[in-house]
């Protein structure tokens, strides 16, 4: 995989670890029919948006995914997946409203060791949560690596890692014996930056001295910079508008235009 990048929320490799969480930590899978439906939604979005899936696990109130976003459409992929499943879920259980939070969490994956570790961590989620031993849990991509691949691009990952299926299993077995998952933590923290911290991060990201100068850029360039800044974790749109000295609507339009 390509070299590490600087601190930036856009992945140079196109690979992202995504967590999709339910509203108010409610259950999102009441039975195996629900889980099969979610996997079907994944299959449909893969066909529509042409992305690769490197790993997944379905938990009670959230889902982990590792996605290779080949066409820079991560927001559309996750939005489509969430809406498709929510329509099914609401109809089946006679409810209305959101099933998942509007804003999903994602982190970029910039090197091969991190990719392999995050895949393994995802597979151990059921064991870490006390639900099931990782190798016996049906609703993760572990069995696609050890048996038959249906949704996962297993061959691509194994080829990058120069691993056989057996080596991939050993990679998990040794980790499980050492209970490495009790020490590792790849979850997302809810970080909210102060204005001072946000300004510092923006200056570092864009290599500029005065962030207000963004106002003077031509519209297309200004909007491109806004989208780039908006990917930084811990900066809210209202806060971004305030520190850039812009209307919140301008920020919203720039981000919305990027997703269209």
N, C-alpha and C positions, 0 to 999 in steps of 0.2 A: 504494500500500500504506500501512497505518497508520504512525503515528510510531514512532520508536525507543522501546524500553522501557528501564527500569533493568536493572541486572545481575540476571538471573533466568533460570532454566533452563526456564521455560515461555514459549513464544512467544505474543505477543499476536496475531500474524498466523496462527498455526497452521502455519507453514511451517518445515520442518526439513531440514537437510543431515545425512544418515545415512550412516555407513560400517559395513558388515557385513563382518567379517574372519574368515578361516578359522582353525581351530586350528593352531598351530605353522607358520603360513604355508604350509600344504599347498595343492596345486592343488585347485580346486573345479570347474573346467570342463576336462575332458579332450578334449571334442570339441564340435562345434556342436549336436549333439543335446542335450547338457547345457545349453548356453546357451539353446536354444529352450525347454527344460523350465523353466528359471528364469524366463524371460519369461512363460511360461504361468502359473507360480505367482504372479507379480506380477498378472497379469490376474485370476486367481481371488480373490486377496486384495482387489483393488480392488472387485470385485463384492460381496464379503462385507462390507467395512468402509467402503465409500463414500468413499475418499480420492482426491485428485487427485495425479497424478505429473507433476512439472515437468521432471525430467531423470533420466537413469541412465547408468551405464557398467559393463560387466562386465569386470573385469580377471582375472588368473590366480588370485589368492588373496583378492580382496576385491571388494566392490561398492559403488559410490556411488549414492545416491538423493537426490532432493529431493522431499519429500512435503508436500502440503498436507493436514494432519490435521484434517478438518472436525468430527470427533466426539470428539476428545481420546482417541484409542485407539492412539497410536503404539506403545506396548509390545506390544499385542495384534497389531497389523499386522506388526511385525517378527518377533515370535515365531511367528506363523502362517506367514509366508513362509519363515523358516529351517527350521521343522519339516517343512513340505511338501517343500522341496527335499532336506533331509537324508534323509527316508524314501526318496525316489527314488534319491538318490546311493548310500546304503548298500545298497539292494537291488541296484542295477545292478553295483556293484563289490564285492559280497559282503564288506561291512565292517560294523562296529558302532561306536557312539559318536557324539560330537558332530562336526558338520562346521564349525559356526561357534561363536565365543565366545558364551557365554550373555549377556554384557552388550555390547550394541551401543553405538557412539558416535554422539552426535547433537549438533548445534549449532542454535540457533534462527536464523532468517533474518528480520530485522525491517524491512528497507527494500528498495526496488526496485533500487538500484545493487548492493547486495550479492547479491541474488537473481540478477541478470544475470551478475555476475562469477563466482559459484559455478557456475552452469550452464555457462558458457564454460570455466571451469577443469576441470570434470568431463569435458567433451568433449575437452579436450586431454590428459587422463591417458595415453592410449595413446601419444601423440607424446612426451610428457615422459618416459615410461618406455622409449622406443626401440622400441616394438612396431609402430607403424603411424602414418602421417600421420592426423591427426584426421578429415579429411574422407573418408578411405578405410576407416576402421574401422567395420565393420558393427554391432558390438555396443555401440552407444551411441545416445542419443536425438538425436544431431545430425541424422541423416537424416529423423527425424520432423518436425523443424522446416523442413528444406529441401524435403522431398518429402511423403509421405503419413503422417499421424499415426495410430498404432494404439493405443499405450498412453499417450501424453503429451497433456496438455491444452494443446497448443501455442497455440491461439487465445487462451486466457486470458492466457498469458504475453505473447504478442505485443501483445495489446490493452493490457495494463497498461503495457508498455514503449513503446507507440505506435510499434511497428516493423513493417515489412513483412518477408516472408521474405527478400527480397534484402538489406534492411538488417541482418537478423540474420546473414546470411552474411558481410557486410562487417565486422560487429562481430567475427567470428572471424578473417577473413582478415588484417585489420590487426594483430590481436593475435599471430597466427602469424608474420607478417613481422617483427614487433618482438621475437619470442620472449619475449613477456611472461610466459609460463608458467614461464620459468626464474627469474623474480624472485618470482612470487606463490607463496604457500604456504598452502593452506586445510586442510592435514592437521591431525589432532588430536594434541596433545601429551599424554603420560601424566603428568598433574600430580597429585601427592599433597600435600595440604595438611597442615601441622603442626596440632596442636591449637589453638595460638594463632591461626593463620591461619583455621582453620575457624570458630572462635568469632567472630572479627571479621567474617567473611563472613555468618554467620548473623544477627548483630546488625544488620548493614547491610540484609540481605534483609528481616527482619521489623520493623526499626525498634524494637528493644527494647534494654534495658540489661542485663537478666539472663536468660540463656537457660534457666537452671534453672526459671524461672517457667512454662515450657511444661508442666512436670509437673502444675501446678495447674489447667490448663485441663480443661474437660469432655472426655470421651473423643473425641467426634466432631471437636471443634476441635483437640484435641491431635494426633489422627491426621492431620488436614488439614495442620497445620504440619509434621509429620514428613515427609509426602510432599513438601511444598514444599521443605524443606531437603535432602531426599535427591536432588533434581534438581541440586543444586550439584555441579559437577565437582570431583573430587579429594577427596571425603569418603566414606570407607568406612563400611559399616553398623556394624561393631564400634566404630569411632572415634566415630560419631554417638551410639551408645548410651552410650559412656564419658563424652563431654563433656556430654550431656544428663542424665546420672545415671539412666538407664533400663535396663531389661533388654533385651538384644539381641532377645529374642523379641517384645517390644512393638514395636520398630522394624520387624521383619520382618512382623508381622501388619498393621501400619498400611499398609505398602507393598503387601502382597499384597491387602489389601481394596480398595485403589484400583484394582488391575488386574483385579479380578473383574467 
